């Protein structure tokens, strides 16, 4: 960062703090919360104010009515800024707010600001194109994440069958996964502490989403023989997509390791869905009259199909498929149980944005040592 740019950023932050101090408290404004937001989203690309980020999260958890002042202050700052540093910090702050598990936040529906066409205005485009793309992609993911998890994008869910709802949920999660895989540094000049910290949050979010996808697919496969063939066809597409995403995840983690994202080094090998599962589902979709399921050790037994009509096929022995699934590719169940137990605890910001796994440390890129779980 050039000296003049650094001085200008400091002056802007101080002026914003002064104006916040003189603002009165109202339903839309809280000077103390506003000041913490300004400090947590400062123009300094080499300093990450974790303390003030924690203050923001404490306000939101302690009092849901703080959400309105937060939305007002953060939206105003994000829409006015032309600094990629402020934009990335604002997105990380919003990411952490989502993990505060406050119902009012989860019902928000969309992000309260728009960075879809963000362009840094303080440096030449040749130097900032990678940062501009990073901000836009990070924003696109968080905006879609807020919409999907709020459920506001699916008003007709109650009119569909439970299986159709479940498949729709998986497809939305897979769409989120695709968007997550687009959030990545694309230029060599992006090897900065702030970008690496943001990528830590992205890596752990990827783990969470992929874990949910695996769990939901398992539930679908355990009941696949009792669904109609159109739903089985959709399930097949979901499985094929999951196989492709598993391969893309492995490549993504490898590229992150090469770039220097430390959390990428801590993740286990991505488990691939066995081809047998996909082939079995293909046989269901194609209307096979009989099939045999076997575990990795020995044969479990024959699964005869009873045709009820032209669109449905029911199998007598569903336990065979259950054995195959749980033995071969569902590897995240224990981690998910741990995550559920941790939901009721209080976490630091990195634990709010990255408390999805117990054993992944978040590295301090400034001191090159491993502190407590912290990522902002």
N, C-alpha and C positions, 0 to 999 in steps of 0.2 A: 504494500500500500504506500503510495507517495505521501510525502510529508503534508503537502497542501490538502490532499484528499482526506488524510487523517484528521487534520485540524478542522476542516470543514465539517466532517462527521461529528466531531466532539461538540462543536458549536451548535449544530442542529439538535443534537440530543439534549444539550443543556437548555436551549431555548424551549424545547418541547416540555421539559420538566418544569421550567418556570411557569409556562402557561398552564400546565396542569395544576400547579400549586395554587394559582389564583382562581381556578375554576371552582364554582360552588358545587356542593354535593346535591345530586338529584337522582331521580329514578334511572336516568341514563348515564350519569357520571359519578365516579367515585375517584377522587384525586389520588388517594393512596394506591388503589389498584392500577390506576392509569400510569402512575410513576413507575411502578414495578414492571408494567408492560413495556414502557419505553426503555428501561434499563435492560430488560431481558432481550430486547430486539435492537440493541445499539448498533452503530455503524462500524464498530471495531471487529474486523474479521478474525483477529487473533485472540479475542477474549469472549468467552461464553459465560454469561452471568447466571450460574446455576441457582444461586441464592434467591434472586428475584423471580426466577421461573417457579421455584418452590412456593414463594409467597403467592403467586397467581393461583397455583393449584390449591393452596390452602384456602384461599378466598372462595373458590368455586365449590370445594368440598364442604366448607363450613356453612355456606349460605347460597342456595340456588338463585336467590335474587341478585347475586353478583354477576350472573351470566349476562344480563342486559348491559351493564356498564362495560364488561369485558368485550362483548361483541361490538359495542359502539367504539371503544378506544382502539381495539385491534384492527377493526375494519377501516377506521379513519387513517390509521398509520400505514396499513398495507396499501390502500388505494392511493395515498399520496406519495409513497416512496418510489424512487427510481434506482434504489441500491439493491443489488442482488443479495448483499449481506443481510440487510434488514428483512428482505423477503424470505430468505431461507430460515432465519431465526423465527420469524413470525409463523411460518408453516410448522416448524418444529414445536413451537409453543402450542399451536392449535392441535397438533398431533398428541401432545401430552395432555391437553384438556380432555380429549376424547377418552383417554385412559383413566380419567378421574372417576368414571362409572357413575356420573350424575345423570339421572333420568332426563332432566331438561336438556342436557347436551345431546344425549342419544336421540332425542326427538327433533333435533334441529333441522334435519333434512338435507340441507346444503350448507356449504361454507358461506359466511356472511360477507365475503369479499370476492373479487374476481381477479385472478392473476393469470388468466388463460392466454393473454397476449403480452405478458410482462417483457419489458426490455430495459436493461440497465442503461442509465443515462449519464454515468460518470466516467466511463471508459470507452474506448473505441470498440466497435462491434467485433472486430477481428480478435480481440482479447476476451470478450465476454460472451460469445455465442454459446459456449458450453454451459456457462452459468445461467444464461437465459433459458436454455432448453431444460436444465435441471429444475429451475423454479416452476416452469410451466407443467412439467411432467409430475412433479411432486404435488403441485396444486390439483391437477386433474385427478390424481389418485385419491387424495384426501376428500375432495368434493364428492366423488363417486362413492367413496367409503361411507361418508356421512349419510348419503341418500340410501344406500343399500341397507345399512344397519338400522336405519330409522324405520324401514318398512314402508315408507311413503311412496315408493316406486311400484308397489304391488297391491293395489286396492282390490283386485279381483281374486286374491288368494283363497278367500273363503268359499268361492264357487267351484274350485277345482278339487280333484281327489288329493288325499294326503301324499301319494307318491308323486303326483304332478307338481305339488308344492315343493316337495323335497328336491326334485330334479331341477326345478327352477332356482331354488336356493343355491344348489351346487354350481349351476351355470353362472350365476351372478358372482359367486366367489371366484370362479375360474376367470371371469372377466376382470375382477379386481387383481387377481394374480398377474394377468397379462399387463395391466397398467403398472403394477409394482415393478415388473421386470424392465420397464422402460425408464424407471428412475435410476439413473446411473451417471457417473462422471464420464464425459465424452472428450475431454481435452486434457493434455498433460499439465497445463497450468492450474488444474483444479485439485492438485494434491495439497490441500490446505486442511488444517485441523477442523474447521467448521464443516467442510464437505464430508470429511471422514466421519465426523460425529453424526451428521445427518444420515449417512449411509449405514451406520450402526443401527439407527432406528428402522431404516428400510429393511435391512437384513432380518431383523427380529420380527417385523411385521409380516415378511414373506413366510417365515417359519410358522407364524400363527395361522395365516390364511391357508397355507398348504396343509397344516394339521387338521383344520376344519374340513377341508375338501376330502381328505382321506377318511375322516370319521364319518362324514355324510355319505360317501360312496359305499362304505362298509354297510351302513344301515340299508341303503338301497339294494345292494346285492343280496343281503340276507332275506329280502322279501321279493326278489325279482320274479320268482316263478308264479306269483299270485297276481301279477299285473297284466294289463292288456298289452298286446304287441306294439302299439304305437309308443307306449311309455317305455317298453323294453328297447325300442329303437332309439329313443332319446337317451336312455341309460347307456346304450352302446356308444353314442356320440360323446357322452360325458366321460366314459372310460378311455376312449381314444384320445380325447383332449387331455386327460390327466396323464396319460403316458407321454404325450408330447411335452407337456409342462414339466414333467419330471426330468426329462432330458435337458430342457431349457434351464431349469434350476441349477443343474450340475454345471453347465457352462457359465451361468451367471455367477455362481459362487467362485469358480475358478478365476474369472476375470476380476472379481472383487479382491481376491487374494493377491493377484498380481499388482493391482492398483495400490494395495496397502490397507484395505479395510480389515481391521483385526478381527472383528466378529465373524467374518467369513471363514476364518481358520478354525473356529470352534464348533462348526456345525458338522453333524454326522453325514455320512454319505446318503444321498437321497435315495430312498427305496423305490424301486420301480414296480408297477403293477404287473404281475405275471401275465404272459401272453395267454396262458390257459384260461384266465378269467375272461379275457376279451373274446377268445374263440368260443367259449361256452355261451356267452351272451349272443354272439353271432348266430349260433345254432338255434337259440330261442327265437330270435327275430326271424330267422329263415324258416321257422316252423318245423324243426326236427321232431320226429315222433318219439325218440327215446334217446337217453344219454346216460353216461356213467360218470360219476364224480369220484375222484380219489384224492386222498391226502398225500403228503410228501412221504409217508411211511408205507401205507398200504391202501388197498381199495376199501372205500367206506360202504359202497353198495350202489345198486341201480336206482335211478330216479325216473320212474315212469311218468309219462305225461298223460293227463286226461283232458281231452279237447272238449271244452264247454261250448265254444262257438268259434267263429272265424277269427276273432280278435284276441282271444284269451287262452292261456295255457297254464294249467295248475300242476304243480309237482307234489308228489306225496312226501318225499323225504328231503326237507329243506336243510336238515342238519349237515348234510354233506358239504354244501356250499359254505356254510358257516365255518366248518373246519378248515376248508381250503383258504378262505379269506384271512382268518385270524392267524393261521400258521405262516402265511407267505408274505404279506406285505403291510399289514397295519402295524406300524412301529411307533406311533405317537401316543397311544392310549395312556401310558404311565405319565408322560409329560403333561398331558391334558388334565389328568387328575391333580397333579401338582399345581397346575395353573389355577384350577378351580379353588383349591385350598388357599391360594395366595390372594384371591380377589378381595377378601375381607380385611386384608392387612393394609397398612400405610406404607407407601413406597416413595423413594426419591424420584426425581423426574426421569432418570434413565430407567428406573424400575417401573415408572408409569408407562413409558413408551416401550420399555423392553423387559417387562416383568413376566414375559410369557414362558421363559425357560429358567431353570434354576442354576444351571451350570455354565452359562455363557457370560464371561466377564466382558465389560466394555472398557476398552483401553484408553488411557490418557495420552493423547497424541502430542501433548506439549512436553510431558516429562518422560514419555516412553516407559511407563511402569503401570502396573495393574492396580487401580484403587478399588473401592467398593463399586457395586453396580451403579454406574452413573453415565448418562449419555447426552447431557445437554450442557 
